[in-house]
Amino acid sequence: MFAQIIGTGSYLPARMLSNDELAQKVDTSDDWISTRTGIRQRHIAADGEQTSDLALEASRAALKAAGVDATAIDLIIVATTSPDMVFPSVACTLQDKLGIYGCAAFDVQAVCAGFVYALTTADQFIRSGMATCALVVGAEVFSRLLDWEDRSTCVLFGDGAGAVVLRGGDREGIIGAHLHADGRFRHLLNVPARIESGGIKGNPYLYMDGPAVFKFASTALAAAADEVLKKHGLHQSDIDWLVPHQANLRIIEMTARKLGLPMERVIVTLAQHGNTSAASIPLALDTAVRDGRIRSGDLLLLEGIGGGFAWGSVLLRWL
């Protein structure tokens, strides 16, 4: 039994924040941001717009594309690091907003690697027979974790959501996946705040050691790609499309070079979306499916890395 992606969907908040507009608030410029990151703009959630709201719109789009009614879903997994509240999970809130009840629903927190973790988890549910039709969502309102006076971080991130519908079948879909984490590096990328006695303890804003993250990611992502390919007897040249986490254009380009892939075979939405953390891979995937680049029979490699560090890759055949 294979887990097959039968529909994709995405949602971006209406508010778009360009580099030029951002430069009016912090000491930066469009040239400084775009040359170092590849980002030109990002979307920002409206006041009162929650992660579950973004997830709902992306889910509706994915269900429509799949031709599946929400009542057919028997598993919901949401990857997010910016939930509506401490608990209940975004997945349970999304379940209620979709009007379906009783199936398993939970969140996965692996930051920018969250969607890869969530997709791998859903794959195992379907392979084992514990689920037959799963909704997997990456959704973030990451802008609320940013210090908008810190130009080293606030220029990087945006809000959005992407979703896929998975169904079990006998045709090859998700071929394999590999997940990793190394907590020794947790101090390099984090939001260290916690709720304690009714208040916030610690720094509630994103902290990132950019050079250290860049160095680790550049090596780990290429290694993760090679690992899953070797496991399944495939070669780098077999990849039709690389769908990476959209963090930094230089990291994406370096990973592509290590895999021997031209950038024409890499899905890049970074300029339009910024880094949307767990939402970035499904947003990029949906973009390429809807514009016709990804076609039946294509071999896709999805990969991401986030705070923890947590990282991984998923290899799949598009139906």
N, C-alpha and C positions, 0 to 999 in steps of 0.2 A: 504494500500500500504506500503510495506516494502522496505527499501534500502538494497540491497544485494551486498556484495563484490564478484565480479565475476573474478577478476584478480589482481595479485600483481606483483610488480617489484621493483628493487633496483639498485643502482649504487654506487661504491666506487672508488675514485681516485686511480690511479696506484701507487702513491707514498705512501709507508708504512713506518711509523716511529715507531721503537721499543723502549721499555723502555731503553734498553742498549744504543741505539744511542742517545736518549734524555739525558741520564746521562752524555754524553760527553759534553753537552752544559750547563747544570745547575747542581747544587749540589743535586743530587738525585741518586737513584739506582732502578734496576728492583724490588728488594725485597721491598724497601720502597713503591713504587707505587702499586705493585700488592697486598701486604698484606693489604694496607689501602683502596684500591679502587676496586681491581679485574681486573684492566686494564693491558694488556700486550703490546698492540700496538694500533695505530690509523692511519687513512689515511689522507693525506694532499693534498689539491688541488694544481695543478700545477699553475705556474705563468700564468695569463691570463684565467684560468679556473674559470668560474663564477657559481654562484648558479643556474642560469637558465640552464647552460650546464649540471650540475648534474641532475637537475630536468627533463630535456629532455630525458636523457638516462634511468632514472628510469621509466618515463612515457611510453616510447617506449616498455620497457620490460613488464609493466603492461598491456598495450593495446594488445600486442602479446599474453600474457597469457589468457586474457579475450576473445580473438578472435574478437576484436572490432576494426573497423577502426576509426582513429582519427576524421573523419567527423561526427561520431555518437555522439561525446561529446557535450553536451549543457550546461555544467558548469565546470569551472576550479577553484579550490581553492588551493593555495599554502601556507603552513605554513612555515614561515621562520623569523629569526631575523637577517639575514645577506644578505639582498638583493643586487642585482647587483649595484643598485644606489638608490638615495632617491625616485625617481619615474621616469618612470612608474613602476608598480608592476612587480614582477617576473612572476606572473600569465599571465599578458599581453604579456610579452616577450616570455614566454613558448608557449602561444597561437600562436604567430607569427612563432616560430621555428617549431611547429607542422603543420603549414600550414592550420589552421582552423580559421575562422573569424566570428564574430557576437555574439557568445555566451557570457554569463556573465563570467568574469574572475577577480579575486581579491585575495589579500594576507590576511592572518590572522597572527597577531603578538601576540603570547602568549608564546614565548620562548619555553621551553622544553615541555610545555603543548599544543603547537601549533597544533600538529596533532590531538589530541583529540578534540580540539575546531573546527578544520576544518572539521573533520569527522562528528561531531554533526551538524554542519551547513549544510553540504551537505545532511545529513539525513533529515533535516527539509525541504529543497528544494524539495526533492523527495517525501516526505510524502504529501506535499502541492500541488504537481503537477506542480511546477514551473520548475522542471528539470526531465528528464527521464534517463539520463546517465551522470554521473559526474566523473571527474578525480580529485582526492585529493592527494596532494603531500606534503611531508615534506622534505625540502632540506636546507642544511646549508654549508657554508664555514666559520665555526666558528673559524678556526685557525687564521683568520685575525683580530679577536677581542682580541687576547691573547698577554700578555706581556711574551715573551719567556725567560725572566729572573726571572719570578715569579713562583717558583716551586709549589706553593700551587694551582695554576690554570692551568698552561700550560700543566701539565701532564694529565689533565682530559679529554680534548676535542679533537674531530676529525671532519672530513668533510665527507659528504655522502648525499644520497637521497634515499627515498623510496616512492612508489606510489601505489595507489589502484584505480581500476575502480569500480564504483557503478552503479547499474541499478535497477530500480523499478520493483517490482514483488509482487505476492500474498503470497509467501512463507516467513516465518519468517527469517529475516536477522538481521539488527540492532534492538535489542529489546528495548533498552533505553539508556539514557545517563544523566549524571548530571555534570554541570560545576559550578565552584566557583572561586572567586578571593577575595583578601583582600589587598588593597593598603597600609594598614598600615605597611606592611613589605617590601615595595618596596626598602628600603635602604639596605636590606640585600644581594641583588643579582641584579647587574645592570651594564650597560655600560653608564655612565652619560654624555658622550660627545654629542655635538650638532653642526650642521653647522650654522655659523653666519658670515655674511659679508665676505664670501669667505674663511673663516678659520674654524678650529676646536676649539671649546670652551669646556673646561673641559677634564677629563680623557677619552681617547678613548679606554681604555682597560677594560676587564672584572674585576669587583670587586665582591668578594663573601665572606660572613661571613660563612665559612664552618660549624662550629658547630651549628650555629643557623638554617641554612638551613636543616641540617641533622635532628635536633630535630623536626622541623615543618613538614618536609616531612614524617617522620616515622609515625606520627600520622594522618596527613591529608589523605594519600593514603589509609590506611586501612579503615578509616571512609568513604571515597568516594566509596570504593568497597562495604562495607556493605550497604550503602545508596541505590545504584542502585539495589542490589540483593533484598533487602527488598521491594523496590517499586514494583518489578515484581514477588514477591512471591517465590523467589528462595533462596537457601541456599549456604553457602560456599562450601559445599561438592559437589554441582552441577557443579562447575567450572572444566572444563577439562584442560584449559590452561590459565595461567596468562601471559599476554604480557605487561610488565611494561616498563616505560621509563628507559633507561639504563644509570643511573647516577652514582651509587655507589653500589657495591655488598652487602654491609652491609645493606643498605636501602632496597634493593630487598629481602634479606633474612629475614629481620625483618617484612616486609609486608607479606611475605609468611607465616611466623609463626603465625602472627595475624589472617590470614585467614584460618589457619589450613591446608595449602597446602605443600606437600613435594616439595623440589626443583626440583624433576624430572618432575613436572607439571608446571614449570616456564620456559619461553623462555628467555635465557640469551645469549646475543652476546657481552656483555660489554668487554670481554677480547680481542676480535678481532677488535672492532670498536671504543672503548672509548665512551665518551658521545657525541653523534652527535645531541644533542638538539632536534629540531622538527623532525629530520629524524630518531631518534632512534627506535621509536615504529614501523613504517612501515618497517624499515630495519630488525628488529627482526621478524616481522610477515612474511615477504617474505622469510626469511631464513627457518623458521619452516614449511611454506607451501611447499617450494621446496624440503626439505629433507624428507617430508612425515609424520612429526609428527602430524601436524594438518590435521584432516580428516573430511569428511562430517558428520554433526550432532553434532560436538563438540561445547561446549559452551565456548566462549572466553571472558575474561575480559581484556580490555585495559585500562591503566591508566597512567597519567603523571602529573608532577608538574614543574613549572618554575617560573622565576622571575615575580614579580607582588605583592604578589604571586598569580599565577593562577594555578588551578589544576582541574582535572576532571576524569571521568571514562566512558567507553562505554562498554555495554554488547551486545554481538552478537552471533548468531548461524551460524556456518560455513556451507555453502551449500555442 
